[in-house]
Amino acid sequence: MERNEKVRQIIIDAMSFLGYRFSQPAPRPSQETQQSELERLRGRQLASLVRAGGRAKNHQQTTFEVAVTDTQRGPLVLTITLSSDFPLKAPHVQASLPVQHPWLDAVGNVQGHTDLNQWTAHSDIGRIVSEIVNELRRAASAGQLKAAAAGNLPPQAANAQVAYPAPYQYPASVQPPAQPQPQQNSEPQRSQMPVIPAIFPELEELSISQLENLLNDRQALKTFVKKIEVVKEFVRLREEVMNGNMGIAEKTLSYEEQLRELQGEVQELRESLRVTQESLAEKQMRQQRVVARHRPDALLEQLTAATHAIDSSSDDLAHQFTHGEVDFSTFISEYLPQRTLYHQRTIKLNRVYQH
């Protein structure tokens, strides 16, 4: 119990170096229950899986990947999925590519390993995964990778050939074998930060006195933590991400002048568009006014009004002549053209009404 408490405290201190903080104190050994025992067993299983090459793909540590080998169809990877009941319940192991092997079914699920089928909470998942990796590596090197023809697989497997259930989508696994082409890096690469393990296997090998020395000497603890592989990987990836972010920021700033020029061009184009739209609106209004004046019904109304006007004007001239207000020569020179125009317009109106 004393050793577990010291290990727990060292783990808390080690995780604090990585930026992790605990909002609640961890339970004391005197409060351990059956659940804490299961957590201890789970931690040992996870440590064994990590030693076998497993890398956690989420912070819940429910999905791990173990690289097997590279094939013509892409990387062959084992995906280990742990349920919430693990280690009471056996893990689910699946290959990213279907391989002809007695242990695997048509879609790559590992079902033939004896120890996996007879799983108990005290089984060694690391040893089981290592055996599966070795077997698949041997099968892949022997050319037992299944063909991609859908006819050789059941309907469920045929429908899933281009999307095998694996945490990552590997470009080669979704391309025909005859056309292997590397995927272009159209997007910035993203680094998966390593998940902090539940336990540190390096602490298991230390004696109580060594653990006490680490607890009492913070500088020694810091030096010890920096030598842990998980921490080294964490620091490496953190520096890689920081350098990548710095490169992206510098590249983005290099576009600042070009961006300002483009924004100025866009503003000029917007102003030109505004002027053009106003000119278009004015011309459309002028067009509508012209069209309105030359509509058939408008022209007919104008012709009718002009006919009535010339008729009235000629009648007034005749009235003035009969009353001696105009002489004969003036009457003849003005009356005859007006009556001629009146009859011409009347004929046009009659033709329109006839049609």
C-alpha positions as CSV (number, residue, x, y, z in Angstrom):
1,M,0.0,0.0,0.0
2,E,2.8,2.4,0.9
3,R,4.5,1.7,-2.5
4,N,1.3,2.3,-4.4
5,E,0.9,5.6,-2.6
6,K,4.4,6.7,-3.5
7,V,4.0,5.6,-7.1
8,R,0.7,7.5,-7.3
9,Q,2.3,10.7,-6.0
10,I,5.2,10.4,-8.4
11,I,2.8,9.9,-11.3
12,I,0.9,13.1,-10.3
13,D,4.2,15.0,-10.1
14,A,5.3,13.5,-13.5
15,M,2.1,14.5,-15.2
16,S,2.3,18.0,-13.7
17,F,5.6,18.4,-15.6
18,L,3.6,17.7,-18.8
19,G,1.0,20.4,-18.0
20,Y,-1.7,18.1,-16.5
21,R,-3.5,19.4,-13.4
22,F,-5.8,17.5,-11.1
23,S,-9.0,19.3,-10.1
24,Q,-9.7,16.7,-7.4
25,P,-7.4,14.7,-5.2
26,A,-6.9,11.1,-6.1
27,P,-8.4,8.6,-3.7
28,R,-6.2,7.4,-0.9
29,P,-5.2,3.7,-0.7
30,S,-7.4,3.2,2.3
31,Q,-10.4,3.9,0.1
32,E,-9.5,1.4,-2.6
33,T,-12.4,-0.8,-3.7
34,Q,-12.9,-3.5,-6.3
35,Q,-13.1,-0.7,-8.9
36,S,-9.7,0.6,-8.1
37,E,-8.3,-3.0,-8.4
38,L,-9.8,-3.2,-11.9
39,E,-8.2,0.1,-12.7
40,R,-4.9,-1.2,-11.5
41,L,-5.3,-4.3,-13.7
42,R,-6.3,-2.1,-16.6
43,G,-3.2,0.1,-16.1
44,R,-0.9,-3.0,-16.2
45,Q,-2.6,-4.2,-19.4
46,L,-2.2,-0.8,-21.0
47,A,1.5,-0.7,-20.0
48,S,2.0,-4.2,-21.5
49,L,0.2,-3.0,-24.7
50,V,2.4,0.1,-24.9
51,R,5.5,-2.1,-24.6
52,A,4.2,-4.2,-27.5
53,G,4.2,-1.0,-29.7
54,G,0.7,0.2,-29.0
55,R,0.0,3.9,-29.4
56,A,-3.2,5.4,-28.0
57,K,-5.3,7.2,-30.5
58,N,-7.6,9.0,-28.0
59,H,-7.3,10.4,-24.5
60,Q,-9.7,7.9,-23.1
61,Q,-7.2,5.2,-24.1
62,T,-9.8,3.0,-25.6
63,T,-8.3,2.7,-29.1
64,F,-4.7,1.7,-29.8
65,E,-2.8,1.1,-33.0
66,V,0.2,-1.2,-33.6
67,A,2.1,-1.0,-36.9
68,V,2.6,-4.4,-38.5
69,T,4.3,-3.8,-41.9
70,D,4.1,-1.9,-45.2
71,T,2.4,-3.7,-48.1
72,Q,1.7,-2.9,-51.7
73,R,-1.8,-1.9,-50.6
74,G,-0.6,0.4,-47.9
75,P,0.4,0.1,-44.2
76,L,-0.9,-3.0,-42.4
77,V,-2.0,-1.8,-38.9
78,L,-3.6,-3.6,-36.0
79,T,-6.4,-1.6,-34.2
80,I,-7.1,-2.7,-30.6
81,T,-10.4,-1.4,-29.2
82,L,-10.9,-1.6,-25.5
83,S,-14.4,-1.6,-24.0
84,S,-15.4,0.1,-20.8
85,D,-15.4,-3.3,-19.1
86,F,-11.8,-4.0,-20.1
87,P,-9.9,-6.0,-18.8
88,L,-12.9,-8.1,-17.7
89,K,-14.0,-8.2,-21.3
90,A,-11.6,-9.2,-24.1
91,P,-10.3,-6.5,-26.4
92,H,-11.4,-6.3,-30.1
93,V,-8.4,-6.7,-32.5
94,Q,-8.7,-5.9,-36.2
95,A,-6.3,-5.6,-39.1
96,S,-6.6,-2.7,-41.4
97,L,-6.2,-4.9,-44.5
98,P,-7.7,-8.4,-45.0
99,V,-5.0,-11.1,-44.8
100,Q,-5.3,-14.8,-45.5
101,H,-4.7,-16.3,-42.1
102,P,-6.6,-18.7,-39.9
103,W,-6.8,-16.2,-37.1
104,L,-8.6,-13.6,-39.2
105,D,-12.1,-13.5,-40.7
106,A,-13.0,-11.9,-44.1
107,V,-12.9,-8.3,-42.9
108,G,-9.8,-8.6,-40.8
109,N,-11.2,-9.3,-37.3
110,V,-8.9,-11.4,-35.2
111,Q,-11.0,-14.4,-34.0
112,G,-8.7,-17.4,-34.0
113,H,-6.2,-16.6,-31.4
114,T,-6.6,-19.1,-28.5
115,D,-5.6,-16.8,-25.7
116,L,-7.8,-14.0,-27.0
117,N,-10.8,-16.3,-27.2
118,Q,-10.0,-17.5,-23.6
119,W,-9.4,-14.0,-22.3
120,T,-9.3,-13.3,-18.6
121,A,-8.5,-10.1,-16.7
122,H,-5.0,-11.5,-16.0
123,S,-4.2,-12.3,-19.6
124,D,-1.2,-10.5,-21.1
125,I,-2.5,-8.3,-23.9
126,G,1.0,-7.2,-24.9
127,R,2.1,-10.8,-25.5
128,I,-1.1,-11.6,-27.5
129,V,-0.7,-8.5,-29.7
130,S,3.0,-9.3,-30.3
131,E,2.1,-12.8,-31.4
132,I,-0.6,-11.5,-33.8
133,V,1.8,-8.9,-35.2
134,N,4.4,-11.6,-35.9
135,E,1.9,-13.9,-37.5
136,L,0.5,-11.1,-39.8
137,R,4.0,-9.9,-40.6
138,R,4.9,-13.4,-41.7
139,A,1.7,-13.8,-43.7
140,A,2.1,-10.5,-45.4
141,S,5.7,-11.2,-46.4
142,A,4.5,-14.6,-47.8
143,G,2.1,-12.7,-50.2
144,Q,-1.1,-13.8,-48.4
145,L,-2.7,-10.4,-48.7
146,K,-6.2,-10.9,-50.0
147,A,-7.1,-9.6,-53.5
148,A,-9.4,-6.6,-53.7
149,A,-12.0,-8.4,-55.8
150,A,-15.4,-8.2,-54.3
151,G,-16.3,-11.6,-55.5
152,N,-14.0,-13.3,-53.1
153,L,-15.6,-11.7,-50.1
154,P,-19.1,-11.8,-48.6
155,P,-21.5,-8.8,-49.3
156,Q,-20.6,-7.2,-46.0
157,A,-16.9,-7.3,-46.7
158,A,-17.3,-6.3,-50.4
159,N,-19.2,-3.1,-49.3
160,A,-16.5,-2.2,-46.8
161,Q,-13.3,-2.8,-48.9
162,V,-12.6,0.9,-49.4
163,A,-13.3,1.9,-45.8
164,Y,-11.9,-0.5,-43.3
165,P,-12.7,0.4,-39.8
166,A,-9.4,1.9,-38.6
167,P,-8.7,5.2,-36.8
168,Y,-6.7,6.5,-39.8
169,Q,-7.6,6.4,-43.5
170,Y,-4.5,5.4,-45.4
171,P,-4.3,6.7,-49.0
172,A,-3.0,3.4,-50.4
173,S,-5.9,1.4,-48.9
174,V,-8.5,3.3,-50.9
175,Q,-6.6,3.2,-54.2
176,P,-6.5,0.3,-56.7
177,P,-3.2,-1.7,-56.4
178,A,-2.4,-1.0,-60.0
179,Q,-2.4,2.8,-59.5
180,P,-0.4,3.5,-56.3
181,Q,-0.1,7.2,-56.1
182,P,0.9,9.1,-53.0
183,Q,-1.6,11.5,-51.6
184,Q,-0.8,15.1,-52.1
185,N,-0.4,17.2,-49.0
186,S,-3.1,19.7,-49.7
187,E,-3.7,20.4,-46.0
188,P,-1.2,21.1,-43.2
189,Q,-0.2,17.9,-41.3
190,R,-1.6,17.6,-37.9
191,S,0.4,15.9,-35.1
192,Q,-1.4,13.7,-32.6
193,M,-0.2,14.5,-29.1
194,P,0.6,11.3,-27.2
195,V,-1.8,10.3,-24.5
196,I,-0.4,10.3,-21.0
197,P,-0.5,6.7,-19.9
198,A,-2.3,5.7,-16.7
199,I,0.9,4.2,-15.3
200,F,4.6,4.6,-16.1
201,P,6.3,1.2,-16.5
202,E,9.6,2.7,-15.5
203,L,8.3,3.2,-12.0
204,E,7.5,-0.5,-11.6
205,E,11.2,-1.4,-11.5
206,L,12.1,1.1,-8.7
207,S,12.4,0.2,-5.1
208,I,10.6,2.0,-2.3
209,S,13.8,3.8,-1.3
210,Q,14.3,5.0,-4.9
211,L,10.7,6.2,-5.0
212,E,11.3,8.1,-1.8
213,N,14.4,9.7,-3.3
214,L,12.4,10.9,-6.3
215,L,9.6,12.3,-4.0
216,N,12.1,14.2,-1.9
217,D,14.4,15.4,-4.7
218,R,12.4,17.4,-7.2
219,Q,15.3,18.0,-9.5
220,A,16.1,14.2,-9.6
221,L,12.4,13.6,-10.3
222,K,12.5,16.1,-13.1
223,T,15.6,14.5,-14.6
224,F,14.0,11.0,-14.3
225,V,10.8,12.2,-16.0
226,K,12.7,13.7,-18.9
227,K,14.2,10.2,-19.6
228,I,10.9,8.6,-19.9
229,E,10.1,7.7,-23.6
230,V,6.6,9.0,-23.4
231,V,7.8,12.4,-22.1
232,K,10.5,12.5,-24.8
233,E,7.9,11.9,-27.5
234,F,5.6,14.5,-25.9
235,V,8.4,17.1,-25.9
236,R,9.5,16.3,-29.4
237,L,5.9,16.6,-30.8
238,R,5.4,19.8,-28.8
239,E,8.4,21.4,-30.3
240,E,7.4,20.1,-33.7
241,V,4.0,21.7,-33.3
242,M,5.4,25.0,-32.1
243,N,7.9,25.1,-34.9
244,G,5.1,24.3,-37.4
245,N,2.9,27.0,-35.9
246,M,5.7,29.5,-36.2
247,G,6.3,28.5,-39.8
248,I,2.6,28.9,-40.6
249,A,2.4,32.3,-38.9
250,E,5.5,33.6,-40.8
251,K,4.1,32.3,-44.1
252,T,0.7,34.0,-43.3
253,L,2.4,37.3,-42.5
254,S,4.4,37.1,-45.7
255,Y,1.0,37.4,-47.6
256,E,0.1,40.6,-45.7
257,E,1.2,43.0,-48.4
258,Q,-0.2,40.9,-51.2
259,L,-3.5,40.7,-49.2
260,R,-3.7,44.5,-48.8
261,E,-3.1,45.0,-52.6
262,L,-5.9,42.5,-53.4
263,Q,-8.2,44.2,-50.9
264,G,-7.5,47.5,-52.7
265,E,-8.3,45.9,-56.0
266,V,-11.5,44.4,-54.6
267,Q,-12.5,47.8,-53.3
268,E,-11.9,49.4,-56.7
269,L,-13.9,46.7,-58.4
270,R,-16.8,47.2,-56.0
271,E,-16.8,51.0,-56.7
272,S,-16.8,50.3,-60.4
273,L,-19.6,47.8,-60.0
274,R,-21.6,50.4,-58.1
275,V,-21.2,53.0,-60.8
276,T,-22.0,50.5,-63.5
277,Q,-25.2,49.4,-61.7
278,E,-26.4,53.0,-61.3
279,S,-25.8,53.6,-65.0
280,L,-27.7,50.5,-65.9
281,A,-30.6,51.4,-63.6
282,E,-30.8,54.8,-65.2
283,K,-30.8,53.4,-68.8
284,Q,-33.4,50.8,-67.9
285,M,-35.7,53.5,-66.5
286,R,-35.1,55.5,-69.8
287,Q,-35.9,52.4,-71.8
288,Q,-39.1,51.8,-69.9
289,R,-40.2,55.4,-70.5
290,V,-39.5,55.1,-74.3
291,V,-41.3,51.7,-74.4
292,A,-44.2,53.1,-72.5
293,R,-44.7,55.8,-75.1
294,H,-44.6,53.4,-78.0
295,R,-47.0,50.8,-76.7
296,P,-49.7,49.9,-79.2
297,D,-52.5,51.2,-76.9
298,A,-50.5,54.4,-76.2
299,L,-49.9,55.0,-79.9
300,L,-53.6,54.5,-80.6
301,E,-54.6,56.9,-77.9
302,Q,-52.1,59.5,-79.3
303,L,-53.5,59.1,-82.8
304,T,-57.1,59.4,-81.6
305,A,-56.3,62.6,-79.7
306,A,-54.4,64.0,-82.7
307,T,-57.4,63.2,-85.0
308,H,-59.8,64.9,-82.7
309,A,-57.5,67.9,-82.3
310,I,-57.1,68.5,-86.1
311,D,-60.8,68.0,-86.6
312,S,-61.6,70.6,-84.0
313,S,-59.0,73.0,-85.4
314,S,-60.5,72.7,-89.0
315,D,-64.0,73.3,-87.7
316,D,-62.8,76.4,-85.9
317,L,-61.2,77.7,-89.1
318,A,-64.5,77.0,-91.1
319,H,-66.5,78.9,-88.4
320,Q,-64.1,81.9,-88.6
321,F,-64.4,81.9,-92.5
322,T,-68.3,81.9,-92.4
323,H,-68.3,84.8,-90.0
324,G,-65.9,86.8,-92.1
325,E,-63.0,86.6,-89.6
326,V,-60.5,85.2,-92.2
327,D,-60.2,85.9,-95.9
328,F,-60.7,83.3,-98.7
329,S,-57.0,82.8,-99.5
330,T,-56.1,82.1,-95.8
331,F,-59.0,79.8,-95.4
332,I,-58.0,77.7,-98.5
333,S,-54.3,77.5,-97.6
334,E,-55.0,76.3,-94.0
335,Y,-58.3,74.5,-94.1
336,L,-57.6,72.0,-97.0
337,P,-54.3,70.6,-95.4
338,Q,-56.0,70.2,-92.0
339,R,-59.0,68.3,-93.4
340,T,-56.6,66.2,-95.5
341,L,-54.6,65.3,-92.4
342,Y,-57.8,64.6,-90.5
343,H,-59.0,62.1,-93.1
344,Q,-55.6,60.4,-93.2
345,R,-55.7,59.9,-89.5
346,T,-59.3,58.7,-89.6
347,I,-58.5,56.1,-92.2
348,K,-55.6,54.8,-90.0
349,L,-57.9,54.6,-87.0
350,N,-60.5,52.7,-89.0
351,R,-57.8,50.2,-90.2
352,V,-56.6,49.6,-86.6
353,Y,-60.2,49.0,-85.3
354,Q,-60.9,46.7,-88.3
355,H,-58.0,44.5,-87.2
